[in-house]
């Protein structure tokens, strides 16, 4: 019992080491508890599809279990983990078959943005504005502002230069301010 209680106090890096070296199910469970909701939300923001996001989440945690030994403990776990998730999303979007107009051929999920937004724990106004951003800006904004990754970590996750992260973040914030001001002017 003492060992189990102490596992909750271990860092993410220590837990991944236990998963890697001992295939420790409890350590995996703790990582899952710490990250599943946040990563699911990250996927949902990009895919806007609950089922796809759940599939990506399952694939991400399966990858963690299978690839834990590849993690280098001298680095932070979170950026490494999110970069795996980001790569899974890219793979998902690349594999979609599109019609001549660029729309996915598969059936579109009927969840409305309002239903999706009600499941996310951040403020409703920011989520609505974030949804209106182009994907490349939305991802950077979400990781930097909502998930609070550093610019360097966002660059690693999304696999773009830090300067591009800063540029996209600046554009995202500027667009969100404009959308917010336009929305409020419409109600005046």
C-alpha positions as CSV (number, residue, x, y, z in Angstrom):
1,X,0.0,0.0,0.0
2,X,2.9,2.4,0.8
3,X,4.4,1.9,-2.6
4,X,1.1,2.6,-4.4
5,X,0.5,5.9,-2.4
6,X,4.0,7.0,-3.3
7,X,3.5,6.4,-7.0
8,X,1.0,9.2,-7.1
9,X,3.8,11.6,-6.0
10,X,6.2,10.5,-8.7
11,X,7.0,12.7,-11.6
12,X,5.7,11.9,-15.1
13,X,9.2,11.0,-16.1
14,X,9.6,8.6,-13.2
15,X,6.3,7.0,-14.0
16,X,7.3,6.4,-17.7
17,X,10.5,4.9,-16.5
18,X,8.5,2.4,-14.4
19,X,6.3,1.7,-17.4
20,X,9.4,1.1,-19.6
21,X,11.5,-0.9,-17.2
22,X,8.8,-2.9,-15.2
23,X,5.7,-2.6,-17.4
24,X,4.1,-1.2,-14.3
25,X,0.3,-1.0,-14.8
26,X,-0.3,1.3,-11.9
27,X,2.2,3.8,-13.2
28,X,0.5,3.7,-16.6
29,X,-2.9,4.2,-14.8
30,X,-1.6,7.3,-13.0
31,X,-0.3,8.8,-16.3
32,X,-3.6,8.0,-17.9
33,X,-5.5,9.7,-15.0
34,X,-3.3,12.8,-15.3
35,X,-3.5,13.2,-19.1
36,X,-6.5,11.5,-20.7
37,X,-9.0,14.4,-20.3
38,X,-6.6,17.1,-21.4
39,X,-5.3,15.1,-24.4
40,X,-8.8,14.1,-25.4
41,X,-9.8,17.8,-25.4
42,X,-6.7,18.6,-27.5
43,X,-7.8,16.0,-30.0
44,X,-11.4,17.1,-29.9
45,X,-10.4,20.7,-30.6
46,X,-8.7,19.7,-33.8
47,X,-10.8,16.8,-35.1
48,X,-14.2,18.1,-33.9
49,X,-15.3,14.5,-33.8
50,X,-15.8,12.6,-30.5
51,X,-15.3,9.1,-32.0
52,X,-12.1,10.1,-33.9
53,X,-10.8,11.8,-30.7
54,X,-11.5,8.7,-28.6
55,X,-9.7,6.5,-31.2
56,X,-6.7,8.9,-31.2
57,X,-6.6,8.9,-27.4
58,X,-6.6,5.1,-27.3
59,X,-3.9,4.9,-30.0
60,X,-1.8,7.5,-28.1
61,X,-1.9,5.6,-24.8
62,X,-1.2,2.3,-26.6
63,X,1.8,4.0,-28.1
64,X,2.9,5.1,-24.7
65,X,2.7,1.6,-23.4
66,X,4.6,0.2,-26.4
67,X,7.2,3.0,-26.8
68,X,7.9,4.0,-23.2
69,X,11.4,2.7,-23.5
70,X,12.1,5.3,-26.2
71,X,11.5,8.1,-23.8
72,X,14.7,9.8,-22.7
73,X,14.2,10.8,-19.0
74,X,16.6,13.8,-19.3
75,X,13.7,15.5,-21.2
76,X,10.2,16.5,-20.1
77,X,7.5,13.9,-20.6
78,X,4.6,16.3,-21.5
79,X,6.1,17.7,-24.8
80,X,7.3,14.2,-25.8
81,X,3.8,12.8,-25.2
82,X,2.0,15.6,-26.9
83,X,4.3,15.4,-29.9
84,X,3.3,11.7,-30.3
85,X,-0.4,12.8,-30.2
86,X,0.2,15.6,-32.7
87,X,1.9,13.1,-35.1
88,X,-1.1,10.8,-34.7
89,X,-3.5,13.7,-35.6
90,X,-1.4,14.6,-38.6
91,X,-1.4,11.0,-39.7
92,X,-5.2,10.9,-39.3
93,X,-5.8,14.0,-41.4
94,X,-3.4,12.9,-44.1
95,X,-5.2,9.6,-44.4
96,X,-8.6,11.1,-45.0
97,X,-10.0,10.6,-48.5
98,X,-11.2,14.0,-49.9
99,X,-13.7,14.7,-52.6
100,X,-13.0,17.1,-55.4
101,X,-13.9,20.1,-53.3
102,X,-11.6,19.0,-50.4
103,X,-14.3,17.7,-48.1
104,X,-13.9,14.4,-46.3
105,X,-15.8,11.6,-48.0
106,X,-16.7,9.8,-44.8
107,X,-19.9,10.8,-42.9
108,X,-19.5,14.0,-40.9
109,X,-20.2,13.9,-37.2
110,X,-23.4,15.7,-36.3
111,X,-22.2,17.1,-33.0
112,X,-22.6,20.8,-32.9
113,X,-19.8,23.1,-31.7
114,X,-22.0,23.9,-28.7
115,X,-22.2,20.2,-27.6
116,X,-18.4,19.9,-28.0
117,X,-17.8,23.1,-26.1
118,X,-19.9,22.1,-23.2
119,X,-17.5,19.2,-22.5
120,X,-14.4,21.3,-22.3
121,X,-13.4,22.9,-19.0
122,X,-12.0,26.3,-20.2
123,X,-14.1,29.4,-20.6
124,X,-16.8,29.3,-23.2
125,X,-15.9,32.5,-24.9
126,X,-12.3,31.5,-25.5
127,X,-13.4,28.1,-26.8
128,X,-15.8,29.7,-29.2
129,X,-13.3,32.1,-30.6
130,X,-10.6,29.4,-30.8
131,X,-13.0,27.2,-32.8
132,X,-13.1,29.9,-35.5
133,X,-9.4,30.0,-36.0
134,X,-7.7,28.2,-38.9
135,X,-6.3,24.8,-37.8
136,X,-2.7,25.8,-37.8
137,X,-3.4,28.8,-35.5
138,X,-5.9,26.9,-33.4
139,X,-3.4,24.2,-32.5
140,X,-0.6,26.6,-31.5
141,X,-3.0,28.8,-29.5
142,X,-4.4,25.8,-27.7
143,X,-1.0,24.3,-26.7
144,X,0.5,27.6,-25.7
145,X,-2.4,29.4,-24.0
146,X,-4.7,26.7,-22.7
147,X,-2.2,23.8,-22.1
148,X,0.5,26.4,-21.1
149,X,3.4,24.8,-22.9
150,X,6.4,27.0,-23.5
151,X,7.0,28.3,-27.0
152,X,9.9,25.8,-27.3
153,X,7.7,22.9,-26.3
154,X,5.0,23.9,-28.8
155,X,7.6,24.1,-31.5
156,X,8.7,20.6,-30.7
157,X,5.2,19.2,-30.5
158,X,4.0,20.8,-33.7
159,X,7.4,20.4,-35.4
160,X,7.8,23.9,-36.5
161,X,10.5,26.6,-35.7
162,X,10.0,28.7,-32.5
163,X,9.7,31.8,-34.6
164,X,6.8,30.3,-36.5
165,X,5.1,29.4,-33.2
166,X,5.4,33.0,-32.1
167,X,4.1,34.3,-35.4
168,X,1.1,32.0,-35.4
169,X,0.4,32.7,-31.8
170,X,0.5,36.5,-32.5
171,X,-1.9,36.0,-35.5
172,X,-4.2,33.8,-33.4
173,X,-4.4,36.4,-30.6
174,X,-4.9,39.2,-33.0
175,X,-7.7,37.3,-34.8
176,X,-9.4,36.4,-31.6
177,X,-9.3,40.0,-30.4
178,X,-10.9,41.1,-33.7
179,X,-13.6,38.4,-33.5
180,X,-14.3,39.4,-29.9
181,X,-14.6,43.1,-30.7
182,X,-16.9,42.3,-33.8
183,X,-19.1,40.1,-31.7
184,X,-19.5,42.7,-29.0
185,X,-20.2,45.5,-31.5
186,X,-23.0,43.4,-33.0
187,X,-24.7,43.3,-29.6
188,X,-24.4,47.0,-28.9
